Amino acid sequence: MTTGGDIDAIVTQVDIRPSLQVRTERDLIYLEAFYTRADYLENFDSNDGVGARLNATSRIKPNLTLRTTISFDSSVLGVNGPVLARDGGGQIGLPGTGGLPADQVPLEIDEIPDGDIELLGLRQRRNSLLVEASAELRTGPRSLWTLSASAARADYPRSGAAANYRSIGTTVEHRRDLSQTLSAGGRADLLVVKYRGGPTSNVYTAQGFVSLQLAERWTLEASAGVSVLDSVTRQALFSGRATMCNSGPGARFCFLASRAPAVSGFSGVRGQTSLGGTFDYPIDAHSSLSAAVTYVWTERNPASIIDGRRFLTATTTYRRDLGGQVSLYAAIDYRRLESEGIIGRSDFAARIGASVRLGGRR
């Protein structure tokens, strides 16, 4: 991202994304990886990224399901723009469809399309590892309990040890179906974040939530509660999330509003608010138009001298299927990053490319 005078560059980018899915009567295992490299013809250095993710689901009993996710990502934050955040993907920013056909992938909104908002524009590489495990126990035809635990680490080789952190978390959730179209419940979360060069932050969250089928293809999910950030100082903030989605059969779109604590390698744990929307429209059997907009802003951490930031990203993509395993696409991207007392930074990109899929399902 640039500030001051305009800087133009022509870039070539290659993405390689192998995947493997194994499905049995009880188990589903999905493994995907990626390698991406961008080479600028002028003004900027080349950069690359690599990552992998393993998702495993096993139905131990008719009423008990276990899930595990292990993911790794090593990428420079922000250099790829929104292009790598639109295709579903996981918590660490790895795109993918989870093994589903493209028309069955749920529309999702990435609340931080380029990763850690506090470090965007600084060309910081983040090496991150995430391990998650959960158990879902159905105690009745309408009652579902979920217990999950996670451990994560993030290292910033260029920032020194102070920015590196480790975290562990656990969640207990209960959901009850009140009718065929309405379910409600509550959850409690605990997150402990330990910075190698700073204090430990504890985050306690309690929320209630509802999920409502408004119409045949309209769904609404909303949660609200309070989060307490306990570090050098103690701070309580409202936290919640609301999404409304339409699943087609023609145009599909989702809207998002959320506020929650977020972990950064630069300014500790602080409140973060997100607004966004996604849109996908099949023009005909072989072409589609999609768009996504996200606006994120962070609050100042009372224990930090760093002011909050604001980040806007927008992208529009046209994709044409040539038949077989080949498709072409053209896209326009825009990003802008602002902070108190600092000149805003922005960039604009126009992209054209082709994707080739090798292999298929067996």
C-alpha positions in Angstrom: 0.0 0.0 0.0 1.3 3.4 -0.9 1.3 6.9 0.6 2.2 10.2 -1.0 2.9 10.1 -4.7 1.5 7.5 -7.0 3.5 4.3 -7.6 2.6 2.0 -10.5 3.7 -1.5 -11.0 2.9 -4.5 -13.3 2.9 -7.8 -11.4 2.6 -11.4 -12.4 1.2 -13.9 -9.8 1.0 -17.6 -9.8 -1.1 -19.7 -7.3 -0.8 -23.4 -6.9 -3.5 -25.1 -4.7 -3.5 -28.9 -4.5 -6.2 -30.5 -2.5 -7.3 -34.0 -1.5 -10.6 -35.2 -0.1 -11.3 -38.6 1.5 -14.8 -39.5 2.4 -16.1 -42.6 4.2 -19.4 -43.6 5.8 -18.3 -41.9 9.1 -15.4 -39.7 8.3 -14.5 -36.8 6.0 -10.9 -35.6 5.6 -10.0 -32.7 3.5 -6.4 -31.5 2.9 -5.5 -28.4 1.0 -2.3 -26.4 0.5 -1.2 -23.3 -1.4 1.9 -21.7 -2.8 1.6 -18.2 -4.3 4.3 -16.0 -5.8 4.1 -12.4 -7.0 6.8 -10.8 -9.1 6.7 -7.1 -9.7 8.4 -5.7 -12.8 9.4 -2.5 -11.0 9.2 -0.6 -7.7 8.6 -3.6 -5.4 10.3 -6.7 -4.4 8.9 -10.2 -5.1 7.1 -12.0 -2.4 5.7 -15.5 -1.8 3.5 -17.3 0.6 2.9 -20.9 1.5 0.3 -22.6 3.7 -1.7 -25.8 4.3 -4.9 -26.8 6.1 -6.3 -30.1 7.3 -10.0 -30.5 8.2 -11.2 -33.8 9.7 -14.7 -34.7 10.8 -15.7 -38.0 12.3 -19.1 -39.2 13.5 -18.2 -41.4 16.4 -21.8 -42.2 17.4 -25.1 -41.1 15.9 -25.2 -38.3 18.5 -21.4 -37.5 18.8 -19.3 -35.8 16.1 -15.6 -34.8 16.5 -14.0 -32.1 14.3 -10.3 -31.1 14.0 -8.6 -28.4 12.1 -4.8 -27.8 11.7 -3.6 -24.9 9.6 -0.3 -23.1 8.8 0.3 -19.9 6.9 3.4 -18.0 6.1 2.6 -14.9 4.1 3.4 -11.1 4.0 0.4 -9.3 5.3 -1.5 -7.2 2.8 0.6 -7.7 -0.3 -1.9 -9.9 -2.0 -4.9 -7.6 -1.5 -8.4 -9.0 -1.5 -7.8 -11.6 -4.2 -6.8 -14.3 -1.7 -9.8 -13.8 0.6 -12.9 -14.3 -1.5 -13.1 -18.0 -2.0 -14.3 -19.2 1.4 -11.2 -20.0 3.3 -10.3 -20.5 6.9 -9.3 -18.5 10.0 -5.8 -17.9 8.9 -6.7 -16.6 5.5 -6.2 -19.7 3.4 -8.7 -19.7 0.4 -10.5 -22.9 -0.4 -13.9 -24.5 -0.8 -13.6 -27.2 1.7 -14.2 -29.8 -1.0 -17.6 -28.5 -2.0 -18.6 -27.5 -5.6 -18.4 -23.8 -6.2 -22.2 -23.4 -6.3 -22.5 -25.0 -2.9 -19.9 -23.0 -1.0 -21.7 -20.8 1.5 -21.0 -17.1 1.0 -18.8 -15.8 3.8 -17.4 -12.4 4.7 -13.8 -12.2 5.7 -13.8 -9.6 8.5 -10.1 -8.9 8.0 -9.5 -9.6 4.3 -5.7 -9.0 4.5 -4.9 -10.3 8.0 -3.7 -8.2 11.0 -5.0 -4.6 10.3 -2.4 -3.1 12.6 0.4 -4.4 10.4 -0.9 -3.8 6.9 1.4 -1.8 4.7 4.5 -2.6 6.8 5.5 -5.7 4.7 5.5 -7.9 7.8 5.6 -11.6 7.2 3.5 -13.6 9.7 4.1 -17.3 10.3 1.0 -18.6 12.0 -0.1 -22.0 13.2 -3.6 -22.9 14.4 -4.9 -26.2 16.0 -8.6 -26.5 16.8 -10.7 -29.4 18.1 -14.3 -29.7 18.9 -16.9 -32.2 20.0 -20.6 -31.9 19.2 -23.0 -33.9 21.4 -26.7 -34.0 20.6 -28.5 -34.7 23.9 -32.0 -34.8 22.4 -33.8 -34.2 19.1 -33.6 -30.4 19.7 -30.6 -29.9 21.9 -26.9 -29.7 20.8 -23.9 -29.0 23.0 -20.5 -28.0 21.6 -17.2 -28.0 23.4 -14.1 -26.6 21.5 -10.5 -25.8 22.3 -7.8 -24.1 20.2 -4.2 -23.2 20.4 -2.4 -20.7 18.1 0.9 -19.0 17.6 2.0 -16.1 15.4 5.6 -15.1 14.8 6.7 -11.9 12.9 10.3 -12.4 11.9 10.9 -8.8 11.0 9.3 -7.3 14.1 11.4 -8.9 16.9 10.1 -11.1 19.7 7.8 -8.4 21.2 5.2 -8.9 18.5 5.1 -12.7 18.7 2.3 -14.2 20.7 0.8 -17.5 21.7 -2.9 -18.1 22.5 -5.2 -20.8 23.9 -8.9 -20.7 24.0 -12.0 -22.7 24.9 -15.7 -22.4 24.1 -18.8 -24.0 25.5 -22.0 -23.6 23.5 -25.5 -24.9 23.8 -28.1 -24.6 21.0 -31.7 -25.6 21.1 -34.2 -25.8 18.2 -37.3 -24.1 19.2 -39.1 -24.8 15.9 -38.2 -25.8 12.4 -37.2 -22.2 11.6 -35.9 -20.9 14.9 -33.0 -21.9 17.2 -31.5 -20.1 20.1 -28.7 -20.6 22.7 -25.7 -19.2 24.4 -21.9 -19.5 24.6 -19.1 -18.7 26.9 -15.5 -18.2 25.7 -12.1 -17.8 27.3 -9.1 -16.7 25.4 -5.6 -16.3 26.9 -3.0 -14.4 24.8 0.6 -14.3 25.9 3.0 -11.9 24.2 6.6 -12.8 24.3 7.6 -9.2 24.9 4.6 -8.1 26.9 1.9 -8.9 29.4 -0.7 -11.7 29.1 -4.2 -10.7 28.0 -7.3 -12.6 29.1 -10.5 -12.2 27.2 -13.8 -13.4 28.7 -16.9 -13.5 26.5 -20.5 -14.4 27.2 -23.2 -14.2 24.4 -26.7 -15.3 23.6 -27.7 -16.0 20.0 -30.6 -16.8 17.7 -30.8 -18.3 14.2 -33.9 -17.7 12.1 -35.1 -18.9 8.8 -36.9 -15.9 7.6 -38.1 -17.3 4.2 -37.3 -20.2 1.9 -33.8 -18.8 1.1 -33.3 -16.0 3.7 -31.5 -16.7 7.0 -30.7 -14.4 9.9 -28.1 -15.2 12.6 -27.5 -12.8 15.5 -25.5 -12.9 18.7 -25.0 -10.3 21.4 -23.2 -10.2 24.8 -20.2 -8.7 26.6 -16.5 -9.2 26.4 -14.1 -8.3 29.2 -10.4 -7.6 28.3 -8.2 -8.1 31.3 -4.5 -7.1 30.8 -2.6 -4.1 32.1 -6.1 -2.5 32.5 -9.6 -4.0 32.5 -12.1 -3.0 29.8 -15.6 -4.3 29.1 -17.1 -3.9 25.6 -20.3 -4.9 23.8 -19.6 -7.8 21.5 -21.9 -9.3 18.9 -22.4 -10.4 15.3 -25.3 -10.3 12.8 -25.5 -11.8 9.4 -28.3 -11.9 6.9 -28.0 -14.1 3.8 -30.0 -15.0 0.7 -29.0 -18.3 -0.9 -30.4 -17.8 -4.4 -31.2 -19.6 -6.7 -30.1 -16.7 -8.8 -28.2 -13.9 -7.0 -26.7 -14.8 -3.6 -25.6 -12.2 -1.1 -24.8 -11.8 2.6 -24.5 -8.8 4.9 -22.4 -8.7 8.1 -22.0 -6.4 11.2 -19.8 -7.5 14.1 -17.9 -6.2 17.1 -15.5 -8.3 19.0 -12.0 -8.4 20.6 -9.2 -9.0 18.1 -5.6 -10.0 18.6 -2.8 -8.1 17.0 0.9 -8.5 16.9 1.4 -4.7 17.2 -1.1 -3.3 19.8 -2.3 -6.2 21.9 -6.0 -7.2 22.2 -8.5 -4.4 21.3 -12.0 -4.0 20.2 -12.7 -4.3 16.4 -15.9 -3.5 14.4 -16.6 -4.8 10.9 -19.3 -4.1 8.3 -19.4 -5.9 5.0 -21.3 -7.6 2.2 -20.8 -10.2 -0.5 -22.6 -10.7 -3.8 -22.5 -13.5 -6.3 -24.6 -13.5 -9.5 -24.6 -16.2 -12.2 -25.0 -14.3 -15.5 -25.5 -17.5 -17.4 -24.4 -21.2 -17.3 -20.7 -20.2 -18.0 -20.1 -16.8 -16.4 -20.6 -15.1 -13.1 -20.2 -11.7 -11.4 -19.1 -11.3 -7.8 -18.3 -8.4 -5.5 -17.3 -7.9 -1.9 -16.9 -4.9 0.4 -15.6 -4.8 3.9 -15.0 -1.9 6.3 -13.1 -2.5 9.5 -12.0 -0.2 12.3 -10.2 -0.9 15.5 -10.3 0.9 18.8 -7.3 2.1 20.8 -6.0 -0.3 23.4 -5.9 1.5 26.7 -2.6 -0.2 27.5 -1.1 0.9 24.1 0.0 4.2 22.6 -1.2 3.0 19.1 -4.3 4.7 17.8 -7.1 2.8 16.1 -7.1 2.1 12.4 -9.7 2.1 9.6 -9.5 -0.3 6.6 -11.7 -0.4 3.5 -11.4 -3.1 0.9 -13.6 -3.6 -2.2 -13.4 -6.0 -5.1 -15.4 -6.9 -8.2 -14.7 -10.1 -10.3 -16.0 -11.4 -13.6 -15.4 -15.1 -14.2 -15.9 -17.0 -17.4 -15.8 -20.8 -17.6 -14.4 -22.0 -20.9 -15.5 -25.6 -20.3 -13.6 -28.5 -18.9 -11.1 -27.3 -16.3 -10.2 -23.8 -17.5 -11.7 -20.4 -16.6 -10.8 -16.8 -17.2 -11.3 -13.9 -14.8 -11.0 -10.1 -14.6 -11.1 -8.2 -11.4 -10.8 -4.7 -10.0 -9.6 -4.2 -6.4 -9.5 -1.1 -4.1 -8.1 -0.8 -0.6 -7.6 2.2 1.8 -6.0 2.3 5.2 -6.3 5.2 7.6 -5.0 6.0 11.1 -5.2 9.0 13.3 -2.5 11.6 12.6 -1.1 9.6 9.6 -1.8 10.3 5.9 -4.1 7.7 4.5 -2.7 5.0 2.2 -4.6 3.4 -0.7 -4.1 1.2 -3.7 -6.0 0.2 -6.8 -5.5 -2.9 -8.9 -6.8 -4.3 -12.1 -6.2 -8.0 -12.7 -6.8 -10.5 -15.5 -5.9 -14.2 -15.3 -6.7 -17.8 -15.9 -7.2 -20.7 -13.7 -6.7 -24.4 -14.6 -8.0 -27.3 -12.5 -6.1 -30.5 -12.7 -7.7 -33.8 -11.7 -11.2 -34.1 -10.2 -13.3 -36.1 -7.8 -13.2 -39.9 -7.7 
